[in-house]
């Protein structure tokens, strides 16, 4: 017992929540197992992912050392910097696959929209926590104005998936500040009424096609509906216990596209079946409930609002990815968190968990 207490004390001194860390490590380990299969047993791909995970953990540890008060003071600066970077992307950004989302900085490419997944909720939490809680209608509409600027800039790139995540992160902060249900209902009605002009004037042809494909993928089984059809075949063929690790036919025979990134959940379901999916979802739920616990015990309004946004955005990642590969949501390019192959999204997610750990451990320091 004494040894365990000393270990927990060590993690506490470096601002790491041991319970959350162990859950994240378990999820990442499961992700590496399936990524090895989905990536065609490519060791080079795995090594690149390990480097990215190392960077992500370093970022998480660094952010965990920053107190929520310091985060609150720097929130406007980070938001303004990120917004300027988004404008720079539209003016001089690097274009690839029809989208302009990156800034070429010579040694590496930087995607400012990823930073805004954290900068936007930090800014809105800073703004709302400076006044009365729950906020009045005027402050709520001002917060929405803060939110809409980066969301429109990201949608212009175009990047529907990231704009969805950024808008969700900001809206969660507003919702958790104590918005009345009457106002929420008004927002829902306004959002529904906005769908027609958005369809006609904001969405591009390929984005409209994704929605139509979701509704009826069989209308073009060899074209736009191919991804979803193959994904649903992979998920359904896994049955109760799956075909076994490295034995997924949809992925290894290359019927399933983007199998190591957006559609990695389909590979997991095919190889480990319904029972494996339940274990994976249990891991996700444990992390979410731990985040909720940290948030509800946070010190101060800013920390509570920001913590809630971080963990609920993580939930949106999971819901959107599984929904799109299952055919109940359009394909918008959202990875399965901490499982899909990728770099910037993993760093952003781990930075969010660094914020949660900072909220938790610095609260305890204040208590002492």
Order of alpha helices (4+ residues) and beta strands (2+ residues): alpha-alpha-alpha-alpha-beta-beta-beta-alpha-alpha-alpha-alpha-alpha-alpha-alpha-alpha-alpha-alpha
